[in-house]
Amino acid sequence: MNEKTIATRTLKTSILDAGSGPLVLMCHGFPETKHAWRHQIVALAKAGYRAVAPDMRGYGGTEAPERADQYSVIHTVGDMVALLDALGERTAVIVGHDWGATIAWQAALMRPDRFRAVAALSVPMMGQPPVPPSKIFPQNAEALFYTLYFQDPAGAEAEFNRDVRLTLGKLLHAASGEAGPRKSGDTTPNPFGMVSRKTGLLPSLPSPDRLPDWLQLEDFEHLVTAFESRGFRSALNYYRNLDRNWELQQAAVGQTVNVPAVFMIGERDTGLSIPGMDTIIAAMPSLVPELDGSHVIAEAGHWLQQERPSEVSQLLMQFLGKLEKS
């Protein structure tokens, strides 16, 4: 893998780049970096594709704009179009996980001329709610939904920056398949659920005595270094644009994703504990007419491409193979 920084018209962007052939562009989520796609980059390059994974806006080695309102989905889709241009590529298959999945869906929705297909991990394509998301997320006197907790710099930002290694260790373990079953009603601690107004998020999560089996020490240290150097502010700014994204995307209400697509989720993904998520996933064909399938990977958690690299790479290869034959 060739790691380099390239100047696009929007940002100086750090990427991993390997192989040659049709471009596959991979977008990571929170709290990760481009390194999350290390397994897929190698597999795709060997299979005859050009695999590129950027550090997303504000992450890792990529430039971090100062203002929180510069982290909307419109900005990040623009970054991906600008990256294609800087790479000298006309089109790509875009792949995304977590926030990267949201960006990938929106890239395919807005620019099907540039993104000829989409593969999304963990986050399904969802229709626009009738009101801004902040009006929907639950809260009460004792606790609030994590996306609301992430809004206040004195909340998650201060808590997470206090001890980056502890934060990442707890988040990675608690959202992984090793933490336990993750359906609505299960009692497995969920880092992406309700957060105590009094104690914050981290005290409710177990302190693991070792890294998950799927995560090597050197890969964990790579992640810790990235967040110790930058902190969590830029990463949390994505959540601080949820209502603004809703406002900016009103013109796309009723529009469908009209390129080939595939969806994957871990059987123990934290998102499956959200009431109604099964229904949202089942309803995706109405929003994504060319959806090739929704694949549930047994016992895997939220960090799907790292927890089950072989299965994810194989499903991607099958999907890409169908595209090349069509």
Protein Blocks (a to p, Z undefined) as FASTA:
>chain_A
ZZdddddfkbccddddededjdddddddddddfklmmmmmmmmmmnopacdddddehiaj
bccdfblklmcfklmmmmmmmmmmmnopabdcdddehjlmmmmmmmmmmmmmlmmbdcde
hiacddddfbdfklmpgcdfkbccfklmmmpmklmmmmmmmmmmlmmmmmmmmmmmklop
cdehiabdcfblcddfklommlmpccdfbdcfklcfklmmmmmmmmmmnojmlmmmmmmm
mmmmmmmmmmmgoiacfbdcdddddfklfklmpghklmmmmmmmmmmmmlgbdcddehia
fklmlmmmmlmmmmmmmmmmmmmmZZ
